[in-house]
Amino acid sequence: MKAFIRIYSLSVLLAIAFVTQASGQSVGNSNSKSNRDTKTSTVKKTVYNRVPSTKVTYKTPVRKVVSVRSVPDRKVIKYKGQDYYYANNKYYTQSRGRYIVIAPKIGFRLSSLPSDYKRVTYNNYNYYNAQGVFYVQINNEYEVVEPEIGTIVYELPDDYEKVAIDGMEYYEYASILYEKVQINGSRAYEVVGFIEME
């Protein structure tokens, strides 16, 4: 009878241990699955590649126009029959005897990169990013281009703007839309779309 009680007690203890371990694994698996789902669902905000400017609301409704009387040591950029100017890592157009700072147009070319550029690689593309402007090397020149969706940078230019699209907040510079993301614990900005001027 004592042998029967020992075997029975041992069987019950083993059964309890097995059930406890199985439920512990099941709880662990469901937690890790929900963590995975949570991370995935909060990573992207969903922006279309191209957003009409009419759907974009700027946090500061009127942008300050920066103009100067002269641009020393400027380089002339010929683009589609018009003269633009480049100096001090800024692009200008001339109007009424003044030079107005503008975002560069896709296709502008420079013979050398600004001194503060950073190399950015995405999907086997090598970009050069200088103060929010993306360049690729073509022969002996550097051409302004749109980066691919998903390209990551770790800082934005000082004069970026906050915008809202369908109630979601983004960052904009030179018509490129960025979303703030975390990469290995560091703040970064991912290219998520472009504003189409109408």
N, C-alpha and C positions, 0 to 999 in steps of 0.2 A: 504494500500500500504506500510506503514511504517512497519507493522508487517511482510509482505512478504519479504521486504528487510532485516530485522533483521534475519529472519529464513534462508534466502538464504545466508547471510554473515556468519552466525554461521555455516551453513552446509559447506561452502567453507573452513572456518578456521579449522573445524574438519577434513575435507578431507585432507587438507594440513598437519595438525599435524599427521594424521594417516600415510600418505605417507612418511613423514620425519622420523617418528619412525621406520617404516618397512624397509626403505632403510638403516637407521643407524644400525639396527639389522643385516641386511644382510651383510653390510660391516664388522661389528664386527665378524660375524661368519666366513666369508671368510678369514679374517686376522688370526683368531685363528687357522683355519684349515691349512693355509699356514705355520704358526709358528710351528704347530705340525709336519707337513711334513718335514720342514727344520731340526728340531731337530732330527727326526728319521733318515733322510738320512745322517746326518753327524756323527752319533754315531759310526758306524762300518765301517771298511775298507775292510772287507772280506779277510780273510786268511784261507787257508785250514788247517785242523788240523795238518797235517804232511807235511813239505816242504823239498824237497831234498836240501842238502847243496849246490848243484851246482846252485840252483836258488837264493841263498842268496849272496848279495854283502855287504861286510863289509866296513864301512867308513874308518877304519884304516886297510889297507890290510894285514899288518903283525902284529900279536899279540906278545907282549913282553912275553918271556918265563921267569917265575920266578923260580929260583932254589936256594937252600941253601946247605951248606955242612953238616949241622946236624939239626935234629929236636928234641929239648929237650922235655921231658915229653910226648912223642908220644904214641898213642894207636895204636896197630896193628889191622887192619881190614882184615880178611880173606875173599876173594871173588872169587869164581870160581877158586880155587887153586892158587891164587896169593895173595901176601901181599901188602896191601896199608897202609897208615899211616894217622893218624888224630892228629892234635895239633893246638892250637890257632885259632880254627874255620876254619881251612883249611885242605884240603885233599892233600896227596902227593903220588907219585910213585917214586921208586928209579931207577936211571939210571946212570951208569958209576960213581958210588960213590957219586952222588949228589941226592938231593930230589927235585923233580919238582912238583910245584903246579898244580893240576888238578881239573876239575869239578867232583863232585862225581857221581858215577854210580848208576843207579836205582837199589835198593836192598842192598846198603851199610847199615849197622846197627850200631848204637851206643847204649851204655848202659845208657847214659844220654844226655839230650839236651844241646846245647851251651847256655851260660848264657844270651845271648841277643835275644833269640827267641821271636816271637810274635805269638799269637794264631790267626788263620785265619779260618773262617767258611764259607763254600759254599755248597749249596745243601745238608745240613745235614752232611757234612763231616767236621771233625775237623782236620785241618792241623796245624803244627808248622813250622813257617818260620824263618830261621836264616840265615841272609846274602844271601838271594836268593835261599836257599835250602829248599825244602819242605819235611817234615817228617810226618809220621803217627805212632801212638803208636801201637805196636804189642806185647802183653804180657808185659814184662818188658824192652823192647827195642824200639828204634825209628828207623824206616826204611825210607830211601830216596825214594821218590815217585815222579811221575809227577802229578802236580795239574790238576784239571778239567778245561776245557776251560770255561772262564767266571769268574774264581777266581780273586779277587781283592786284591792288596797290595798297600800300600801307600808310599813305598820307594823301590828303587832298590839298590843292592850292589854298592859300589864305582867303581868296575871294570866291570860294564855292558858295552856292546858295541852297537853302533847304526848300524843298518843294513837296507838294502833296498831290497824289494821283489816286482817285477813288478812295480817299480817306487814309491812304498809307503814306508814310513819310519816306522821302528819299533825299539824296544829295545830287546837285547838278553842277557841272562845270563844262563849259564849251559844248553844251547840248548833250553831254554824256550823263546818263543817270547811274548813280551808285547806290548800293545798299550796304549798310554797316553790318559786318560779320565778324565772327571770332575765328582766328586761325591759330591753333596751338596756344590758346590763351592770350593771343595778341589781337588788338583791334585792327581790322583791315576793312577795305572797301571793295566790293565786287561790282563790276560793270553789269548792269541788268537791262539796259535799254538806251534808247536815243530819243531826243525830242525832235520832231519834225516841225520846222518852222512853216507856218502857213501864210 
